[in-house]
Amino acid sequence: MRAMDLKSENRTSPMGLDEKNPRLSWRLDDPRCGARQTAYRLVVASTLEKLTGKPDLWDTGRVNGDRTLDVVYAGKALKSRQDVWWRVQAWDHEGLAGEWSDPAHFVMGYLKPSDWKAQWIGRPLDSREESQPCPFLRHEFQLPADAVRARVHVTARGLFELRLDGRRVGEDYFTPGWTDYSKRVQYLVYDVTSDLKAGLHALGVILGDGWYAGHLGFKGERFQYGDTLSLLLQLDVDLADGTSRTILSGPDWRTILGPIRSSDIYHGEHYDARLEMPGWDRPEYDDSVWQPVTVFPASRAALVAKVNEPVRRQEELATREQTEPVFGVHVFDLGQNMVGWARIKIRGRPGQKVTMRYAEMLNADGTVYTANLRGAKGTDSYICRSEGEEVFEPHFTFHGFRYVELTGLREKPVPEDVTGIVLHSGMPATGAFECSDPLVNRLQQNIVWGQKGNFLEVPTDCPQRDERLGWTGDAQVFIRTACFNRDVESFFEKWCADVADSQLSSGSFPHVVPDVLGGQGDCAAWADAGVICPWTVYLCYGDTRILERQYDSMRRFVEWRCKTSRGYIHDRACFGDWLSIDIAENDPGRTPTPRDLIATAYFAHTAGILSRVAAILGRKADARKYREIQRKVKAAFNREFVSPSGRVVGDTQTGYLLALGFDLLSKRHQAHALERLVADIEGRGWKLSTGFVGTPLLAPVLTRFGRMDVAYRLLMQQEYPSWLYTVLQGGTTMWERWNSYTKHGGFGDVNMNSFNHYAYGAIGEWMYNTVAGIDLDPAEPGYKHILIHPRPGGGLTWVRGELMTRQGVVTSRWALVDGMMEVQVTIPPNTRATVVLPGRKPVKVAAGRYEYRVKLGR
Ligand code: RAM
């Protein structure tokens, strides 16, 4: 048995932690059946030599037990900038000591505000007019000896690109990321030791508006957080001669406006290559025409080490088809609705301007459909500097698109001139789902692409129009699916902190996080994200720290509900069952499911979650209190919304789904509610009518109450409205509306119509946990105890599900062969599972690989 895949604060070798007691986790490499850890020893040292010799920071000694996750560091106090090495040894189920793991490494950030000596620098805004060129900043410094350790700590109010001696530092984009900059600004740490030899060096930085100062929100506003971009940078260098140097951002830096004439997340980037300054980021560049920088005051915002994996380039898409629908207008189809930008190759003349527009769909005449971008210009342009081939990629904007339109070219381009560069936050792939139906497989791909496109720093609703905001409701309904597809633990840890930062003074949560809509909030199913998201992270990854951190904000939220309800009935649900079928014209939040029903159902649901969280954290009185509140809300729900026979007011699918899914009904009423729900689905020709609130509950509730056949019917439905209808219309991502595009009605309401919106992708969770049958047990979260219960149906003949949990890989595969269901299951080391197959008694198993053959009933 050997420990592997060592993670510090859920990340591999993180640079810059300001958590003084980081959580240390590992997995076990042991293929034996029943493999289980019975003890571990973890050692921590300040150097690699000490780690294998005499560990000087922490030695746990032998600790009995099977714990492998989130061991909280409790050794000598860690210091700012400290290098930390650790490794672990595990004892197996036979009591045998395994070999030591490979060493893991992490680096502490600045632990005290006074560690920061650098000053915020930039240049004053020339005017508050729309297009401001991006400031370039530079500074040269001399080192008398080679560096033996050099780390740069850097952040910006705005976005930054950091360069050293002509090269980009790091592979991250959209740094420092998006937080409420008035409260928390994240910094990044990069190791530049090998770049710094004795001699002269140059640091160069480009600043972009980003979320800080660019357009944000749908009223066309700018300057959400400030109007002046600035940089904070501190480079600590230990030299081979035993001395050290610190290079700081300060008044001795110089600045100029460069070739990026404007760059805005919504509107795109305009680049004039004639204004390039070759060598500006290298030493000995003549910067005599540059101006001195201005020093700006620090704000009261806390500087914190970045918690989530930064955005990076993730993949490239080649052009699939190139057309010229109008003379001189060239359209490139990348075959996939994606998020990022296009790399363009241009052969032009000095001064020639080429324009790129980005679109998700095409008009009937083959031109790009951009009406749904609303106020977002989504346009880049490039002015050539030479006669030769030039290559352009923007810096501080991103687009949501499948098609790229090029105009202003001198000669006909070739497909290779356009390549899609996909960017999103780091989130390693963890799940795979595949089955015998190609349309369902495309749906799964669409869900994954919806996640890739909208997990760029914060979970956004859409990536293309003048919105791209962290809508809480969307995140809440999709998070469970997201946790299957990808490792999103650090992504959501960071965003949950944003949620707590954004909590309104009333205790409620805003519609979007970070809150850029000026405190609008209180909406049921949206605000509830503040409770549901931390809870889901806990369930999927098993760590209680997120619950501890978020507890206060969760409690304040439920207290707000208590205070603002009348007789335990709550009524704030302004978005209703958003975008359900039968929405009122011109008011997509006025839906047939009554708003107070939705709000009261969610009141009971999140009070119940809070009670469970309190119990887990050992807050017994709170656990009792919120359980009691949940009971009272349920009673009120029944009084107000449930008829004596069990009919739920509104008689909508979503009403029944909430009542059943959140356990609000008595046993007697459940049967009737289920009947009404199924009757409504059947009456519509086996079709759904649900919006953002009801849709995620459809398949899970139908399955739980014994009508999985109906859940499968809805999944396999090919007529409008359904998941596969969108697939059959050529969708390559999830869409905002069931009717974002229909054969009968064409494009949906242009005022709000995104073709990359993950909310309806929440069906993914059921595909993994029911169709493939990989599920967790809330009593032993993080897949410590795994539930395997694959449930065939829908005409599928085989399914393959796989999930990389924090413990290791779980697989569940099944195939129907000659009336038999053949099942293959893999259970990772150090876990247990309960396997429930159709018509069989549950079987308890330990780590290992198992095969079963089950005769299926009728
Ligand atoms: C629109 C989007 C978003 C939704 C809000 C209520 O902005 O559809 O996804 O959450 O409305």
Residues whose N, C-alpha, C, O or C-beta is under 5 A from the ligand:
A	BS01	RAM	D461 W471 G473 D474 F575
